[in-house]
Amino acid sequence: MPLPVLAQEVPTNSVRCVEQALSIEDREIALVLMFVRYGDTGEDRANWLRGMMVAERLLSEARNRCRTAHRWTLARARIARDYAFHSLSVEAMGQLVEAQGTRRAAPIEAYFGSNRASLARKAARSAEQDRAFIDYLAEQGWDRENDSELRLARNYLDTLVKLEEDHRKFAASRR
């Protein structure tokens, strides 16, 4: 499958360069290929893997354009590529939260915004932080007993945290 043409201009020297270097079409293709759900057969997994490889090529080409244009180190380019991947993940997870349940993604985003510093300080959310998150969601009308919705909410929160970590790492890295 030939790859679509990338955006013409290289975006500014920021963590969002790789994400912004994807054309609208490439972004949509990567999003679909990375997050489409297949069945459990070997053929289904092989199709998903082929899709992931194409999505990885799209991200790698955008990363290489940014790396060349801004003379990034390999580490800095990897961080910006991870940021682009996590940005796509945030978009997909937000859509999934709203598509699979009766809930909105906005309360999760608001919780993250209010607790960004404490969530970003730890590699993994503590049991206390998880209880506080579930308590918050319950106050927003979420059902404490709906494990699938809560698991999805946790995954979405984790993806928001990863995106923040990539932003922090990029700012701390050297050209």
N, CA, C and O of each residue as an XYZ file, in Angstrom:
700
protein
N       0.853     -1.174      0.000
C       0.000      0.000      0.000
C       0.896      1.233      0.000
O       1.667      1.417      0.942
N       0.823      2.084     -1.021
C       1.657      3.290     -1.050
C       1.216      4.272      0.029
O       0.039      4.363      0.379
N       2.197      4.998      0.539
C       1.894      5.979      1.577
C       1.439      7.288      0.952
O       1.971      7.700     -0.078
N       0.459      7.948      1.565
C       0.039      9.260      1.073
C       1.163     10.291      1.252
O       2.105     10.070      2.013
N       1.053     11.371      0.570
C       2.044     12.432      0.637
C       1.960     13.127      1.990
O       0.873     13.413      2.494
N       3.127     13.391      2.565
C       3.174     14.107      3.837
C       2.899     15.595      3.622
O       2.969     16.097      2.500
N       2.590     16.278      4.698
C       2.374     17.719      4.639
C       3.625     18.378      4.050
O       4.729     17.872      4.249
N       3.480     19.470      3.345
C       4.587     20.094      2.629
C       5.595     20.809      3.526
O       6.800     20.694      3.299
N       5.145     21.527      4.517
C       6.051     22.290      5.365
C       6.337     21.536      6.655
O       5.468     20.861      7.207
N       7.581     21.667      7.125
C       7.922     21.075      8.418
C       7.474     22.052      9.498
O       7.832     23.229      9.458
N       6.700     21.574     10.454
C       6.221     22.455     11.524
C       7.368     22.978     12.399
O       8.522     22.577     12.243
N       7.030     23.858     13.297
C       8.029     24.472     14.173
C       8.708     23.439     15.060
O       8.219     22.323     15.234
N       9.827     23.830     15.607
C      10.643     22.980     16.458
C       9.989     22.844     17.832
O      10.302     23.588     18.761
N       9.081     21.884     17.941
C       8.414     21.614     19.208
C       8.091     20.134     19.278
O       8.242     19.408     18.296
N       7.651     19.697     20.433
C       7.294     18.296     20.612
C       6.170     17.884     19.660
O       6.032     16.702     19.347
N       5.377     18.836     19.203
C       4.244     18.547     18.319
C       4.642     18.474     16.839
O       3.782     18.248     15.987
N       5.914     18.660     16.523
C       6.354     18.686     15.129
C       5.940     17.424     14.381
O       5.361     17.519     13.299
N       6.219     16.257     14.925
C       5.902     15.008     14.230
C       4.401     14.876     14.022
O       3.937     14.524     12.938
N       3.662     15.160     15.067
C       2.202     15.102     14.967
C       1.700     16.062     13.885
O       0.846     15.697     13.077
N       2.222     17.269     13.871
C       1.774     18.273     12.916
C       2.319     18.042     11.509
O       1.765     18.558     10.538
N       3.403     17.266     11.391
C       3.972     16.975     10.069
C       3.128     15.963      9.303
O       3.277     15.823      8.089
N       2.245     15.259     10.002
C       1.339     14.330      9.319
C       0.268     15.140      8.601
O      -0.324     16.055      9.173
N       0.028     14.794      7.349
C      -1.085     15.437      6.656
C      -2.376     14.974      7.330
O      -2.365     14.015      8.101
N      -3.466     15.638      7.048
C      -4.766     15.245      7.612
C      -5.078     13.804      7.224
O      -5.560     13.021      8.043
N      -4.800     13.462      5.968
C      -5.071     12.108      5.489
C      -4.208     11.084      6.209
O      -4.701     10.034      6.621
N      -2.898     11.387      6.365
C      -2.001     10.465      7.057
C      -2.407     10.278      8.508
O      -2.341      9.172      9.044
N      -2.826     11.362      9.136
C      -3.261     11.281     10.533
C      -4.473     10.354     10.662
O      -4.525      9.509     11.556
N      -5.436     10.520      9.771
C      -6.630      9.675      9.808
C      -6.293      8.217      9.503
O      -6.818      7.306     10.142
N      -5.418      8.004      8.528
C      -5.012      6.638      8.199
C      -4.313      5.996      9.393
O      -4.625      4.863      9.761
N      -3.376      6.709      9.995
C      -2.653      6.172     11.154
C      -3.623      5.870     12.289
O      -3.527      4.825     12.932
N      -4.542      6.769     12.530
C      -5.519      6.578     13.605
C      -6.341      5.315     13.379
O      -6.524      4.514     14.295
N      -6.828      5.143     12.173
C      -7.632      3.962     11.857
C      -6.785      2.694     11.955
O      -7.212      1.705     12.551
N      -5.596      2.723     11.375
C      -4.764      1.520     11.366
C      -4.286      1.117     12.757
O      -4.143     -0.070     13.048
N      -4.042      2.092     13.606
C      -3.545      1.799     14.949
C      -4.636      1.311     15.884
O      -4.364      0.538     16.802
N      -5.861      1.748     15.665
C      -6.879      1.494     16.674
C      -8.090      0.720     16.180
O      -9.070      0.568     16.908
N      -8.029      0.234     14.955
C      -9.130     -0.589     14.474
C      -9.111     -1.903     15.263
O      -8.048     -2.433     15.589
N     -10.283     -2.403     15.554
C     -10.377     -3.644     16.331
C     -10.607     -4.822     15.393
O     -11.516     -4.824     14.563
N      -9.752     -5.815     15.556
C      -9.900     -7.041     14.780
C     -10.301     -8.161     15.722
O     -10.278     -8.008     16.943
N     -10.663     -9.274     15.139
C     -11.044    -10.450     15.924
C      -9.839    -11.143     16.530
O      -8.757    -10.565     16.633
N     -10.041    -12.374     16.923
C      -9.012    -13.115     17.644
C      -8.256    -14.121     16.794
O      -7.410    -14.843     17.322
N      -8.528    -14.195     15.504
C      -7.852    -15.184     14.677
C      -6.448    -14.708     14.321
O      -6.130    -13.524     14.434
N      -5.621    -15.644     13.892
C      -4.267    -15.298     13.461
C      -4.280    -14.349     12.282
O      -3.444    -13.450     12.192
N      -5.233    -14.548     11.373
C      -5.340    -13.663     10.213
C      -5.713    -12.246     10.649
O      -5.189    -11.270     10.112
N      -6.616    -12.135     11.619
C      -7.009    -10.821     12.127
C      -5.816    -10.105     12.766
O      -5.608     -8.912     12.550
N      -5.043    -10.847     13.549
C      -3.858    -10.250     14.190
C      -2.819     -9.846     13.141
O      -2.157     -8.818     13.282
N      -2.680    -10.651     12.099
C      -1.740    -10.325     11.020
C      -2.179     -9.048     10.300
O      -1.339     -8.213      9.965
N      -3.475     -8.888     10.058
C      -3.992     -7.663      9.429
C      -3.722     -6.452     10.314
O      -3.311     -5.401      9.822
N      -3.950     -6.596     11.615
C      -3.696     -5.496     12.540
C      -2.214     -5.138     12.537
O      -1.857     -3.960     12.525
N      -1.344     -6.163     12.546
C       0.093     -5.919     12.549
C       0.525     -5.197     11.273
O       1.349     -4.284     11.333
N      -0.011     -5.588     10.138
C       0.311     -4.893      8.880
C      -0.133     -3.430      8.956
O       0.586     -2.533      8.514
N      -1.308     -3.199      9.511
C      -1.786     -1.826      9.681
C      -0.873     -1.021     10.600
O      -0.572      0.140     10.321
N      -0.435     -1.635     11.690
C       0.472     -0.944     12.617
C       1.801     -0.607     11.940
O       2.391      0.441     12.203
N       2.263     -1.493     11.074
C       3.521     -1.237     10.367
C       3.379     -0.033      9.439
O       4.294      0.786      9.348
N       2.261      0.083      8.762
C       2.034      1.246      7.889
C       1.930      2.513      8.740
O       2.507      3.542      8.388
N       1.199      2.445      9.856
C       1.087      3.602     10.743
C       2.459      3.996     11.270
O       2.773      5.184     11.356
N       3.275      3.014     11.621
C       4.632      3.298     12.111
C       5.465      3.975     11.027
O       6.240      4.885     11.320
N       5.312      3.539      9.780
C       6.037      4.193      8.683
C       5.611      5.645      8.534
O       6.452      6.518      8.317
N       4.317      5.913      8.648
C       3.834      7.295      8.558
C       4.460      8.152      9.661
O       4.945      9.252      9.398
N       4.448      7.648     10.879
C       5.027      8.387     12.004
C       6.537      8.541     11.849
O       7.087      9.598     12.157
N       7.203      7.500     11.375
C       8.661      7.557     11.207
C       9.066      8.550     10.133
O      10.047      9.276     10.293
N       8.318      8.588      9.039
C       8.634      9.560      7.990
C       8.441     10.986      8.497
O       9.261     11.859      8.213
N       7.382     11.226      9.233
C       7.161     12.563      9.803
C       8.263     12.889     10.808
O       8.767     14.012     10.835
N       8.638     11.908     11.636
C       9.709     12.107     12.617
C      11.012     12.462     11.912
O      11.722     13.375     12.336
N      11.331     11.741     10.832
C      12.582     11.991     10.120
C      12.609     13.376      9.485
O      13.656     14.022      9.442
N      11.472     13.828      8.997
C      11.404     15.180      8.428
C      11.710     16.218      9.498
O      12.468     17.160      9.265
N      11.115     16.039     10.671
C      11.350     16.985     11.769
C      12.793     16.898     12.257
O      13.425     17.917     12.533
N      13.306     15.681     12.362
C      14.674     15.497     12.852
C      15.673     16.173     11.927
O      16.591     16.850     12.389
N      15.499     15.995     10.633
C      16.401     16.602      9.663
C      16.275     18.127      9.691
O      17.283     18.833      9.733
N      15.068     18.623      9.666
C      14.841     20.072      9.608
C      15.351     20.795     10.854
O      15.852     21.916     10.772
N      15.214     20.133     12.020
C      15.562     20.811     13.276
C      16.840     20.270     13.911
O      17.220     20.682     15.007
N      17.495     19.351     13.220
C      18.759     18.752     13.683
C      18.639     18.153     15.079
O      19.471     18.388     15.955
N      17.588     17.380     15.255
C      17.352     16.727     16.545
C      18.272     15.539     16.734
O      18.723     14.924     15.768
N      18.546     15.222     17.992
C      19.209     13.970     18.325
C      18.203     12.841     18.112
O      17.003     13.086     17.981
N      18.698     11.610     18.080
C      17.798     10.461     17.962
C      16.831     10.404     19.137
O      15.655     10.083     18.968
N      17.334     10.718     20.335
C      16.480     10.674     21.532
C      15.353     11.696     21.433
O      14.200     11.386     21.730
N      15.684     12.895     21.022
C      14.671     13.954     20.907
C      13.631     13.577     19.841
O      12.434     13.788     20.036
N      14.089     13.026     18.731
C      13.181     12.602     17.664
C      12.270     11.474     18.151
O      11.085     11.443     17.819
N      12.820     10.554     18.934
C      12.012      9.453     19.474
C      10.930      9.980     20.401
O       9.796      9.504     20.367
N      11.271     10.957     21.226
C      10.292     11.531     22.150
C       9.162     12.207     21.369
O       7.990     12.043     21.710
N       9.504     12.959     20.333
C       8.480     13.637     19.532
C       7.617     12.616     18.782
O       6.420     12.837     18.599
N       8.204     11.520     18.354
C       7.434     10.457     17.709
C       6.491      9.810     18.717
O       5.332      9.542     18.402
N       6.983      9.559     19.930
C       6.128      9.010     20.989
C       4.978      9.963     21.296
O       3.844      9.532     21.508
N       5.277     11.257     21.319
C       4.237     12.254     21.561
C       3.157     12.156     20.475
O       1.964     12.203     20.775
N       3.580     12.021     19.226
C       2.606     11.902     18.128
C       1.757     10.647     18.302
O       0.542     10.684     18.107
N       2.396      9.533     18.669
C       1.659      8.293     18.902
C       0.662      8.479     20.043
O      -0.502      8.097     19.920
N       1.113      9.064     21.152
C       0.227      9.260     22.299
C      -0.870     10.280     21.999
O      -1.970     10.182     22.543
N      -0.583     11.249     21.148
C      -1.610     12.207     20.741
C      -2.721     11.492     19.970
O      -3.906     11.745     20.191
N      -2.324     10.598     19.066
C      -3.320      9.796     18.349
C      -4.073      8.898     19.331
O      -5.280      8.695     19.200
N      -3.354      8.367     20.305
C      -3.985      7.507     21.317
C      -5.011      8.280     22.130
O      -6.097      7.769     22.406
N      -4.677      9.506     22.515
C      -5.618     10.341     23.276
C      -6.888     10.566     22.456
O      -8.001     10.452     22.971
N      -6.709     10.884     21.187
C      -7.872     11.108     20.329
C      -8.729      9.847     20.231
O      -9.951      9.905     20.364
N      -8.077      8.712     19.998
C      -8.819      7.450     19.872
C      -9.488      7.066     21.181
O     -10.644      6.644     21.178
N      -8.784      7.202     22.299
C      -9.348      6.821     23.594
C     -10.532      7.717     23.957
O     -11.536      7.233     24.479
N     -10.421      9.011     23.684
C     -11.536      9.919     23.950
C     -12.771      9.529     23.155
O     -13.889      9.544     23.671
N     -12.557      9.177     21.886
C     -13.681      8.742     21.053
C     -14.254      7.425     21.554
O     -15.468      7.221     21.537
N     -13.382      6.538     21.999
C     -13.816      5.235     22.488
C     -14.631      5.366     23.776
O     -15.637      4.679     23.947
N     -14.199      6.243     24.676
C     -14.952      6.470     25.926
C     -16.382      6.872     25.589
O     -17.336      6.353     26.167
N     -16.517      7.784     24.666
C     -17.840      8.294     24.332
C     -18.648      7.323     23.466
O     -19.877      7.316     23.523
N     -17.964      6.512     22.671
C     -18.681      5.591     21.782
C     -19.150      4.334     22.505
O     -20.196      3.781     22.163
N     -18.393      3.876     23.499
C     -18.721      2.609     24.141
C     -19.629      2.737     25.349
O     -20.178      1.742     25.822
N     -19.785      3.906     25.835
C     -20.606      4.047     27.022
C     -21.553      5.211     26.908
O     -21.745      5.787     25.837
N     -22.130      5.535     28.017
C     -23.044      6.670     28.059
C     -22.352      7.879     28.670
O     -23.011      8.853     29.035
N     -21.064      7.827     28.781
C     -20.290      8.875     29.442
C     -19.546      9.747     28.452
O     -19.331      9.368     27.301
N     -19.161     10.909     28.916
C     -18.374     11.845     28.133
C     -16.914     11.767     28.586
O     -16.629     11.372     29.717
N     -16.006     12.141     27.709
C     -14.587     12.144     28.035
C     -14.195     13.394     28.834
O     -13.157     13.402     29.497
N     -15.006     14.436     28.775
C     -14.677     15.716     29.414
C     -14.360     15.597     30.908
O     -13.414     16.244     31.358
N     -15.093     14.812     31.701
C     -14.733     14.715     33.122
C     -13.341     14.123     33.347
O     -12.643     14.521     34.279
N     -12.943     13.191     32.515
C     -11.609     12.600     32.641
C     -10.560     13.653     32.312
O      -9.549     13.771     33.004
N     -10.804     14.411     31.261
C      -9.888     15.483     30.871
C      -9.814     16.556     31.959
O      -8.736     17.078     32.244
N     -10.952     16.885     32.565
C     -10.972     17.876     33.647
C     -10.194     17.365     34.863
O      -9.443     18.116     35.485
N     -10.378     16.088     35.197
C      -9.645     15.495     36.321
C      -8.142     15.552     36.052
O      -7.357     15.921     36.926
N      -7.759     15.186     34.844
C      -6.342     15.249     34.484
C      -5.816     16.680     34.604
O      -4.740     16.908     35.157
N      -6.576     17.636     34.086
C      -6.151     19.027     34.152
C      -5.964     19.511     35.583
O      -5.031     20.262     35.869
N      -6.843     19.089     36.478
C      -6.763     19.498     37.877
C      -5.672     18.776     38.652
O      -5.178     19.292     39.655
N      -5.292     17.587     38.195
C      -4.339     16.753     38.935
C      -3.079     16.446     38.134
O      -2.348     15.506     38.446
N      -2.837     17.230     37.122
C      -1.715     17.001     36.200
C      -0.382     16.818     36.925
O       0.346     15.864     36.648
N      -0.064     17.703     37.828
C       1.245     17.655     38.490
C       1.420     16.384     39.315
O       2.464     15.737     39.233
N       0.426     16.023     40.097
C       0.570     14.838     40.946
C       0.539     13.553     40.119
O       1.196     12.578     40.484
N      -0.199     13.531     39.030
C      -0.252     12.342     38.185
C       1.047     12.152     37.412
O       1.483     11.020     37.204
N       1.661     13.234     36.990
C       2.877     13.154     36.183
C       4.106     12.807     37.014
O       5.118     12.374     36.463
N       4.035     12.990     38.319
C       5.190     12.726     39.171
C       5.473     11.244     39.377
O       6.603     10.879     39.700
N       4.499     10.401     39.203
C       4.658      8.982     39.482
C       4.618      8.178     38.190
O       3.921      8.528     37.238
N       5.393      7.078     38.183
C       5.406      6.203     37.009
C       4.048      5.531     36.817
O       3.588      5.342     35.691
N       3.421      5.176     37.925
C       2.098      4.539     37.869
C       1.215      5.174     38.931
O       1.694      5.615     39.976
N      -0.063      5.212     38.651
C      -1.020      5.776     39.603
C      -1.076      4.872     40.834
O      -1.174      3.651     40.708
N      -1.015      5.465     42.004
C      -1.108      4.694     43.243
C      -2.559      4.266     43.478
O      -3.484      4.779     42.848
N      -2.734      3.312     44.401
C      -4.086      2.858     44.743
C      -4.908      4.028     45.280
O      -6.103      4.132     45.005
N      -4.270      4.893     46.036
C      -4.970      6.070     46.581
C      -5.399      7.018     45.464
O      -6.517      7.533     45.477
N      -4.519      7.244     44.508
C      -4.869      8.098     43.374
C      -5.987      7.468     42.546
O      -6.873      8.170     42.059
N      -5.946      6.152     42.389
C      -6.982      5.470     41.629
C      -8.330      5.603     42.334
O      -9.345      5.860     41.686
N      -8.349      5.431     43.648
C      -9.605      5.592     44.399
C     -10.136      7.013     44.255
O     -11.337      7.218     44.077
N      -9.241      7.989     44.334
C      -9.659      9.389     44.186
C     -10.253      9.626     42.791
O     -11.238     10.351     42.650
N      -9.654      9.017     41.766
C     -10.152      9.156     40.399
C     -11.537      8.528     40.267
O     -12.437      9.125     39.674
N     -11.710      7.331     40.815
C     -13.007      6.653     40.751
C     -14.054      7.429     41.551
O     -15.200      7.553     41.118
N     -13.664      7.950     42.713
C     -14.588      8.778     43.504
C     -15.030      9.990     42.695
O     -16.209     10.343     42.689
N     -14.090     10.620     42.019
C     -14.398     11.779     41.184
C     -15.390     11.397     40.082
O     -16.381     12.091     39.857
N     -15.105     10.282     39.400
C     -16.016      9.853     38.331
C     -17.401      9.546     38.883
O     -18.405      9.875     38.253
N     -17.464      8.917     40.058
C     -18.764      8.612     40.674
C     -19.531      9.899     40.960
O     -20.748      9.955     40.782
N     -18.816     10.934     41.404
C     -19.458     12.232     41.645
C     -19.997     12.826     40.348
O     -20.942     13.615     40.364
N     -19.389     12.441     39.220
C     -19.822     12.930     37.905
C     -20.923     12.055     37.307
O     -21.361     12.285     36.180
N     -21.372     11.042     38.071
C     -22.459     10.198     37.610
C     -22.045      8.854     37.033
O     -22.895      8.102     36.555
N     -20.763      8.541     37.068
C     -20.294      7.253     36.562
C     -20.664      6.161     37.560
O     -20.774      6.417     38.759
N     -20.853      4.963     37.065
C     -21.219      3.806     37.882
C     -19.948      3.105     38.372
O     -19.150      2.625     37.566
N     -19.762      3.049     39.699
C     -18.591      2.392     40.293
C     -18.515      0.908     39.957
O     -17.440      0.312     40.007
N     -19.639      0.321     39.620
C     -19.698     -1.118     39.364
C     -19.473     -1.473     37.894
O     -19.370     -2.653     37.559
N     -19.395     -0.496     37.030
C     -19.218     -0.764     35.602
C     -17.717     -0.850     35.296
O     -17.083      0.136     34.919
N     -17.177     -2.047     35.469
C     -15.734     -2.252     35.317
C     -15.214     -1.878     33.936
O     -14.126     -1.312     33.825
N     -15.963     -2.181     32.884
C     -15.469     -1.898     31.538
C     -15.365     -0.394     31.297
O     -14.384      0.061     30.710
N     -16.348      0.386     31.733
C     -16.269      1.848     31.579
C     -15.146      2.426     32.431
O     -14.430      3.321     31.983
N     -14.984      1.928     33.645
C     -13.921      2.436     34.517
C     -12.542      2.061     33.984
O     -11.610      2.860     34.075
N     -12.397      0.863     33.432
C     -11.126      0.447     32.843
C     -10.780      1.355     31.665
O      -9.630      1.765     31.505
N     -11.771      1.662     30.851
C     -11.573      2.555     29.721
C     -11.204      3.962     30.203
O     -10.327      4.604     29.626
N     -11.863      4.438     31.250
C     -11.545      5.753     31.816
C     -10.118      5.771     32.349
O      -9.391      6.744     32.147
N      -9.715      4.705     33.025
C      -8.334      4.617     33.539
C      -7.327      4.642     32.385
O      -6.310      5.333     32.450
N      -7.626      3.878     31.331
C      -6.726      3.849     30.175
C      -6.615      5.225     29.525
O      -5.532      5.638     29.111
N      -7.727      5.923     29.439
C      -7.716      7.263     28.859
C      -6.878      8.203     29.721
O      -6.080      8.982     29.200
N      -7.060      8.131     31.034
C      -6.263      8.958     31.939
C      -4.776      8.628     31.796
O      -3.942      9.533     31.755
N      -4.441      7.343     31.720
C      -3.043      6.936     31.550
C      -2.451      7.495     30.265
O      -1.290      7.902     30.241
N      -3.237      7.516     29.203
C      -2.762      8.041     27.924
C      -2.529      9.546     28.010
O      -1.565     10.057     27.440
N      -3.395     10.253     28.713
C      -3.186     11.694     28.921
C      -1.898     11.935     29.700
O      -1.155     12.870     29.402
N      -1.634     11.098     30.694
C      -0.408     11.218     31.492
C       0.816     10.962     30.613
O       1.806     11.686     30.719
N       0.767      9.947     29.750
C       1.894      9.649     28.862
C       2.178     10.815     27.924
O       3.336     11.148     27.673
N       1.136     11.426     27.416
C       1.314     12.574     26.537
C       2.009     13.713     27.282
O       2.898     14.366     26.736
N       1.606     13.945     28.518
C       2.243     14.971     29.350
C       3.711     14.626     29.622
O       4.570     15.507     29.600
N       3.995     13.352     29.877
C       5.376     12.927     30.112
C       6.242     13.164     28.882
O       7.383     13.610     29.002
N       5.706     12.869     27.697
C       6.454     13.114     26.462
C       6.759     14.602     26.315
O       7.864     14.978     25.924
N       5.798     15.431     26.623
C       5.994     16.886     26.542
C       7.109     17.316     27.491
O       7.975     18.106     27.118
N       7.087     16.802     28.702
C       8.103     17.143     29.706
C       9.485     16.642     29.275
O      10.466     17.377     29.388
N       9.573     15.400     28.784
C      10.842     14.832     28.351
C      11.442     15.626     27.177
O      12.648     15.863     27.117
N      10.562     16.027     26.251
C      11.049     16.774     25.098
C      11.632     18.110     25.552
O      12.693     18.522     25.084
N      10.941     18.774     26.454
C      11.426     20.066     26.957
C      12.772     19.904     27.681
O      13.609     20.805     27.654
N      12.966     18.760     28.319
C      14.205     18.522     29.067
C      15.345     18.016     28.170
O      16.508     18.055     28.572
N      15.023     17.544     26.968
C      16.064     16.987     26.090
C      16.829     18.106     25.407
O      16.375     19.247     25.318
N      17.995     17.739     24.935
C      18.833     18.720     24.230
C      18.800     18.422     22.735
O      18.618     17.280     22.313
N      18.979     19.475     21.951
C      19.034     19.316     20.497
C      20.217     18.477     20.191
O      20.487     18.194     19.024
